[in-house]
Amino acid sequence: MPTEPPVPDRESGRLDHEVTAPRASNGREWDLFVSEDATDPPRHAGSVTAPSREVAVEQADRLVGRDAETLWVCPADEVTRRTTANARLANR
C-alpha cells in the first residue's frame, strides 16, 4: 500500500534533498554565474543548453556577458542542486 510522502519542511528552509533529475533532454545543461565587479560574490544568472563548452560560452556571453565583469560557465551535472525534502522544483 503506497504511503503519502512527508510534507516538506518549508518553514525551516533546510536544503536537505539533493535534486538529481536532469533539466534538459536535448543537450548538456550549463549553469551561468556572474559577478558585476571584482568585490561581488558570484550569483546564479541562469542556464543554457549546448552541445559543448565552446557553444555554452558563446550563448552565455550573449545572454549575460554584458552585465558581468566575470562569467562562470559550469556543467550543470557538476553542480549540486539542493532543495527542501520532497519539494517539487516546479512548484517553486
C-alpha positions as CSV (number, residue, x, y, z in Angstrom):
1,M,0.0,0.0,0.0
2,P,1.6,3.3,-1.1
3,T,2.1,5.9,1.6
4,E,1.9,9.7,1.3
5,P,5.3,11.4,1.1
6,P,6.2,13.6,4.1
7,V,5.2,17.2,3.9
8,P,8.2,19.4,3.1
9,D,9.6,21.5,5.9
10,R,9.5,24.7,4.0
11,E,9.4,26.9,7.1
12,S,12.8,25.7,8.3
13,G,14.3,26.4,4.9
14,R,16.7,23.5,5.2
15,L,18.1,22.4,1.9
16,D,18.4,18.7,2.7
17,H,17.3,17.0,-0.5
18,E,19.7,16.6,-3.5
19,V,18.0,17.1,-6.8
20,T,19.3,14.7,-9.4
21,A,16.6,14.9,-12.2
22,P,18.0,16.2,-15.5
23,R,16.9,19.7,-16.5
24,A,17.3,19.3,-20.3
25,S,16.7,16.4,-22.6
26,N,18.1,17.9,-25.8
27,G,21.7,18.6,-24.8
28,R,24.0,19.3,-21.9
29,E,22.9,21.9,-19.5
30,W,25.3,24.6,-18.3
31,D,24.8,26.9,-15.3
32,L,25.9,30.5,-15.5
33,F,27.3,32.5,-12.6
34,V,28.3,36.2,-12.8
35,S,29.7,38.9,-10.7
36,E,29.2,42.5,-11.6
37,D,32.5,43.7,-10.1
38,A,35.6,42.1,-8.5
39,T,34.2,42.6,-5.0
40,D,30.9,40.8,-5.6
41,P,30.4,37.1,-5.0
42,P,29.2,35.1,-7.9
43,R,25.4,34.8,-8.3
44,H,23.4,32.3,-10.4
45,A,22.3,34.1,-13.6
46,G,20.6,31.3,-15.5
47,S,21.5,28.3,-17.6
48,V,21.9,27.4,-21.3
49,T,21.7,24.1,-23.1
50,A,24.6,23.5,-25.5
51,P,26.4,20.5,-27.0
52,S,29.9,21.8,-26.0
53,R,31.7,24.1,-23.6
54,E,32.6,26.5,-26.5
55,V,28.9,26.8,-27.6
56,A,27.8,27.3,-24.0
57,V,30.3,30.1,-23.5
58,E,29.1,31.8,-26.7
59,Q,25.5,31.5,-25.6
60,A,26.3,32.7,-22.1
61,D,28.2,35.7,-23.3
62,R,25.3,36.8,-25.5
63,L,22.8,36.1,-22.6
64,V,24.5,37.7,-19.6
65,G,28.0,38.7,-20.6
66,R,27.3,42.4,-21.0
67,D,26.1,42.6,-17.3
68,A,29.1,40.9,-15.8
69,E,32.7,41.6,-15.1
70,T,33.3,37.9,-14.5
71,L,31.3,35.0,-16.0
72,W,31.5,31.3,-15.0
73,V,30.0,28.6,-17.2
74,C,29.8,25.3,-15.4
75,P,28.4,21.9,-16.5
76,A,25.1,21.6,-14.6
77,D,25.8,17.9,-13.9
78,E,28.8,19.0,-11.9
79,V,26.8,21.5,-9.8
80,T,24.9,20.1,-6.8
81,R,21.4,21.4,-6.5
82,R,19.6,21.1,-3.2
83,T,16.1,21.7,-2.0
84,T,13.9,21.0,1.0
85,A,12.9,17.4,1.4
86,N,10.4,16.2,-1.2
87,A,9.7,19.7,-2.5
88,R,8.9,19.8,-6.2
89,L,11.0,22.3,-8.2
90,A,8.1,23.0,-10.5
91,N,6.2,24.5,-7.5
92,R,9.0,27.0,-6.7
